[in-house]
Amino acid sequence: MHRYYKGSALVFSLVVLSFLLMSAVSLATISAIARKSSLSSKSSNIAFQSADSILERMLQKIYTTPGDPDPYPTISNLATSLSSSCSGSTISGSTTDGTYTAKFYDINDTVVTCNDTNWHDAVRKVKFQSLYGTNNRAIEINITPTCHQVEYGGVTYPASTFVTGIVPHCWMTEDLNYDTASGDLWNPEDVTVVTNPVTGGSGHAFPEQRLYTWDTAMKGDSATAVTPRKQGICPPNWFIPFPSDFDDLGNSTDKPIPPALPQSQKNNLKSTLWSAWYPYTFNATDPNLNKDKSLFKAFPAGSADASGTMVADTRGKYAYYWTSDAGVNATVATLQYNNSGLSSSTIDKSTYRSVRCIKY
């Protein structure tokens, strides 16, 4: 199995020092804030520059795609490559002019430990502190990961980035098909196609699809003010979306850019394959007959009631996606065959709907 890592063009600015990271990287965004800078002498300037060079090397190692096997499977391995050590959740090291520490944090501001083998995808922030005599400087670096496919439960899920304003969100571009053993409903592939090589044809071609109850999707957990993002049944470091995440999709810019998708496609979240959505008709001379122009590629998996019985006339016409928002009922985002936009409503948690996962 190939490993996939975040690659990026790393740019961050400090109040006192700005530098451009020169590494074989492409898409992540780095921003940094320097605090409590006490550069009172030429010696301290030199000392902090030395520490900054360690930080630059650290970030280059984090973001340069290492291949397989990964030379830095844990933060401890990363520390060793820098002639430093890692204990608990902190890298510690020294230069000829002073000492430094670095701590890594995930999306919920929880520390990522030295031995976490998922740290490549988990880290969203680094706190770097350098010390020279009595002079201390702390830097926070916010990291936005690039978007890549993920293998989970024996299935490889492609992914794409959608940007609202300047905030990138990475979405799976296939519905989750993870066997939970209970609380899910599996629908097999269903193909009924009648074709005419001259005029076209009709029919449908549904892929294998799986629906879940809300409690199953959330693994019995609920969003809180302290930990609003919940993994549920999504892969590690992926989450059940908020309702606002679906709202943002309608105003998003599709990535990667270039090439940008035409404006007519930017808000088209539904798969454009003729066999996916009712009324399933096609023109045999259409040059894009078997090309899906949608990045999100929503397929209408339909829904099932609390007994697990499919609701008639929903597969092929409706795509319902659970969100993490719930009270007595839970919020679902809905796409339908006769409307290009997203809508939302609250639904009985015991019914069965689709799941898409997001990475922030």
C-alpha positions in Angstrom: 0.0 0.0 0.0 1.4 3.4 -0.9 1.5 6.1 1.7 0.2 9.6 0.8 1.5 12.7 2.5 0.9 16.4 2.6 3.0 18.4 0.2 3.0 22.2 0.1 4.6 25.6 -0.7 5.4 26.7 2.8 5.3 30.4 3.4 5.1 31.9 6.8 5.9 35.4 8.2 7.2 36.3 11.6 6.9 39.7 13.2 10.7 40.0 13.3 11.9 37.4 10.7 10.4 36.4 7.4 11.7 33.6 5.3 10.6 31.4 2.4 10.8 27.6 2.9 12.5 26.2 -0.2 11.5 22.5 -0.4 9.9 20.0 -2.8 6.4 20.8 -1.7 3.2 22.2 -3.3 -0.1 23.1 -1.6 -0.3 23.6 2.2 -0.5 27.0 3.7 1.6 28.0 6.6 1.1 31.1 8.7 3.1 32.0 11.7 2.8 34.6 14.5 5.9 35.6 16.5 5.3 36.5 20.1 7.4 38.0 22.9 10.4 38.7 20.7 13.3 39.9 22.8 16.0 40.5 20.3 18.1 42.9 22.3 21.5 42.2 20.9 23.4 41.0 17.9 24.1 37.8 19.7 20.5 37.0 20.4 19.6 37.8 16.8 22.2 35.2 15.7 20.9 32.7 18.2 17.3 33.0 17.1 18.3 32.8 13.4 20.0 29.5 14.3 16.8 28.2 15.9 14.8 29.4 12.9 17.0 27.3 10.7 16.1 24.2 12.8 12.4 25.1 12.4 12.8 25.5 8.6 14.5 22.1 8.4 11.8 20.5 10.5 9.0 21.9 8.2 10.9 20.8 5.1 11.1 17.2 6.5 7.4 17.3 7.4 6.2 18.3 4.0 8.7 16.8 1.6 7.1 13.6 0.3 9.5 10.8 1.5 8.2 7.9 -0.5 7.7 4.4 0.9 8.7 3.4 3.5 8.3 6.6 5.4 11.5 7.7 7.1 9.5 9.6 9.7 6.7 7.3 10.7 6.5 9.1 14.1 7.4 12.5 15.5 10.1 10.7 17.4 11.7 9.7 14.1 11.5 13.3 12.9 13.2 14.4 16.1 16.0 11.9 15.7 16.7 13.2 12.1 17.2 16.7 13.6 19.6 15.4 16.3 16.9 16.1 18.8 14.8 14.0 21.2 11.0 13.6 21.7 9.4 12.8 25.0 5.6 12.7 25.6 4.6 15.3 23.0 7.6 17.6 22.9 10.6 17.7 20.7 13.6 19.2 22.5 17.0 20.1 21.1 19.8 22.6 21.2 22.0 24.6 18.9 25.5 26.1 19.7 23.6 29.2 20.7 20.6 28.1 22.7 17.8 25.5 23.1 14.4 25.0 21.4 11.2 23.0 21.9 8.4 22.1 19.5 4.9 20.7 20.2 2.4 19.5 17.7 -1.4 19.9 17.9 -4.4 18.5 16.0 -7.6 20.1 14.8 -9.2 20.1 18.3 -6.0 21.7 19.8 -5.1 18.4 21.4 -1.4 17.5 21.5 -0.1 14.9 19.0 2.2 12.5 20.8 5.7 11.5 19.8 4.7 8.0 18.9 1.5 8.8 16.9 1.8 7.0 13.6 -1.0 9.2 12.0 0.8 12.4 12.8 1.3 13.4 9.2 -2.5 13.8 8.7 -3.2 14.8 12.3 -1.0 17.9 12.8 -2.7 21.2 12.3 -0.4 23.5 14.4 3.2 23.6 15.6 4.3 25.7 18.6 8.0 26.4 18.4 9.9 28.0 21.3 13.5 29.1 21.3 15.6 30.3 24.2 18.8 32.2 24.3 19.9 33.2 27.8 17.0 35.1 29.2 15.6 35.9 25.8 12.6 33.8 24.8 10.6 33.7 21.6 7.5 31.6 20.8 6.1 31.0 17.3 2.8 29.3 16.4 2.5 27.9 12.9 -0.9 27.0 11.6 -0.8 24.2 9.0 -3.5 23.4 6.4 -2.9 20.0 4.9 -3.2 19.1 1.2 -6.0 16.9 0.0 -5.3 13.3 -1.0 -7.0 10.0 -1.4 -7.4 7.8 1.7 -7.6 4.1 2.1 -10.0 2.9 4.7 -11.6 -0.4 5.4 -10.3 -1.9 2.2 -11.7 1.0 0.0 -9.7 3.8 -1.5 -11.6 7.1 -1.5 -10.6 9.9 -3.8 -10.8 13.5 -2.5 -10.8 17.1 -3.7 -10.4 20.5 -2.1 -13.2 23.1 -2.1 -12.3 26.6 -1.0 -14.7 29.1 0.5 -13.1 32.5 0.7 -9.5 31.5 1.7 -10.5 28.4 3.8 -9.8 25.0 2.1 -11.8 22.0 3.0 -10.9 18.5 1.8 -13.9 16.4 0.9 -14.2 12.7 -0.1 -15.6 12.6 -3.6 -17.3 9.2 -3.0 -19.9 8.3 -0.4 -18.6 6.3 2.5 -18.9 2.5 2.1 -17.7 1.2 5.4 -19.1 -1.9 6.9 -20.1 -1.3 10.5 -21.6 -4.8 11.0 -24.8 -3.2 12.4 -26.7 0.1 11.9 -26.0 0.2 8.2 -27.9 -0.8 5.1 -26.0 -2.1 2.0 -27.5 -1.8 -1.5 -25.8 -3.8 -4.2 -24.8 -2.5 -7.6 -28.0 -2.1 -9.8 -27.7 -1.7 -13.5 -30.6 -1.5 -16.0 -29.6 0.1 -19.3 -31.3 0.1 -22.6 -29.2 1.6 -25.4 -29.5 2.5 -29.0 -26.1 3.1 -30.7 -27.7 5.8 -33.0 -30.1 7.8 -30.9 -29.0 7.0 -27.3 -30.8 5.2 -24.6 -32.1 5.1 -21.0 -31.7 3.2 -17.8 -29.6 3.6 -14.7 -26.3 2.3 -13.3 -26.1 2.6 -9.5 -22.8 1.6 -7.8 -22.7 -0.4 -4.6 -24.0 2.0 -1.9 -24.3 2.0 1.9 -26.6 4.0 4.2 -26.4 4.5 8.0 -28.4 5.6 10.9 -27.2 8.8 12.6 -26.1 7.1 15.7 -24.1 4.6 13.6 -22.5 7.4 11.6 -21.5 9.3 14.7 -20.5 6.1 16.6 -22.8 7.1 19.4 -21.0 10.4 20.0 -22.2 14.0 19.8 -20.6 17.3 19.0 -19.8 19.5 22.0 -18.5 23.0 22.4 -15.1 21.6 23.5 -14.8 19.0 20.7 -17.3 20.2 18.0 -15.7 18.0 15.2 -16.4 14.3 15.5 -14.8 11.5 13.6 -17.7 9.1 13.8 -17.2 6.3 11.3 -14.9 8.4 9.1 -11.2 7.5 8.8 -8.7 8.9 11.3 -8.4 12.7 11.0 -11.6 12.9 8.8 -14.9 14.1 10.3 -18.7 14.1 9.9 -19.5 17.5 8.4 -21.2 20.4 10.0 -24.4 21.7 8.2 -22.4 24.9 7.4 -19.8 22.8 5.6 -22.5 21.7 3.1 -23.7 25.3 2.9 -20.2 26.4 1.9 -20.1 24.0 -1.0 -22.6 26.0 -2.9 -20.2 29.0 -2.9 -17.0 27.1 -3.2 -14.2 27.2 -5.7 -13.1 23.8 -7.0 -9.5 22.9 -6.7 -7.0 22.1 -8.0 -6.5 25.3 -9.9 -5.4 25.5 -12.7 -7.3 24.4 -14.6 -10.4 25.9 -13.0 -13.8 24.3 -13.8 -16.3 26.4 -15.8 -18.6 28.5 -13.8 -21.5 26.2 -14.8 -19.8 23.3 -13.0 -18.7 25.0 -9.8 -22.0 24.6 -8.1 -22.8 21.3 -9.7 -22.3 18.8 -6.8 -24.3 16.0 -8.5 -22.5 13.4 -10.6 -23.0 14.3 -14.3 -22.9 10.7 -15.4 -26.1 10.1 -17.4 -26.8 6.8 -15.5 -26.6 8.3 -12.0 -29.7 10.6 -11.7 -33.2 10.3 -13.0 -34.4 10.5 -15.8 -31.2 8.5 -16.9 -31.3 9.4 -20.6 -28.4 10.1 -22.9 -27.4 11.1 -26.4 -25.2 8.6 -28.1 -23.2 11.3 -29.9 -22.4 13.2 -26.7 -18.5 13.4 -26.5 -18.8 13.6 -22.7 -21.0 10.6 -22.3 -18.9 8.8 -19.8 -17.1 11.8 -18.2 -18.1 13.0 -14.8 -17.6 16.7 -14.7 -18.5 17.1 -11.1 -15.8 17.1 -8.5 -18.1 16.2 -5.6 -19.8 13.4 -7.6 -22.9 13.0 -5.5 -24.8 9.9 -6.3 -28.5 9.5 -5.3 -28.4 6.7 -2.9 -31.9 7.5 -1.5 -33.0 6.6 2.0 -34.5 3.9 4.1 -36.9 4.1 7.0 -36.2 3.0 10.6 -37.0 -0.6 9.7 -34.3 -0.7 7.0 -36.8 -0.7 4.1 -35.8 1.6 1.2 -38.2 4.5 0.7 -39.8 4.1 -2.7 -38.6 6.3 -5.5 -35.7 7.8 -3.6 -32.7 5.8 -5.0 -31.8 7.6 -8.2 -33.6 10.8 -7.2 -32.2 11.9 -3.8 -28.9 12.1 -2.0 -29.2 12.7 1.7 -26.1 13.3 3.8 -25.9 13.2 7.6 -24.3 16.1 9.5 -23.0 16.2 13.1 -25.8 18.6 14.1 -28.6 17.0 16.1 -31.1 17.4 18.8 -34.1 15.1 19.0 -33.7 14.8 15.2 -30.5 15.2 13.1 -29.8 17.6 10.2 -29.3 16.2 6.7 -28.1 18.0 3.6 -30.1 17.0 0.5 -29.6 17.0 -3.2 -32.5 16.1 -5.5 -32.9 15.3 -9.2 -34.9 18.4 -10.1 -32.8 21.0 -8.4 -29.1 21.8 -8.6 -28.9 23.4 -5.1 -28.5 22.0 -1.6 -31.2 22.1 1.0 -31.4 20.9 4.6 -33.9 19.5 7.0 -34.1 17.6 10.3 -34.8 13.9 10.1 -35.4 11.0 12.4 -32.0 9.7 13.6 -33.1 6.1 13.2 -33.6 6.4 9.4 -30.8 5.5 7.0 -28.9 8.1 5.0 -25.5 8.5 3.2 -22.2 9.8 4.8 -19.5 12.0 3.2 -16.4 12.7 5.3 -14.5 16.0 5.4 -11.0 16.9 6.5 -10.3 20.4 7.8 
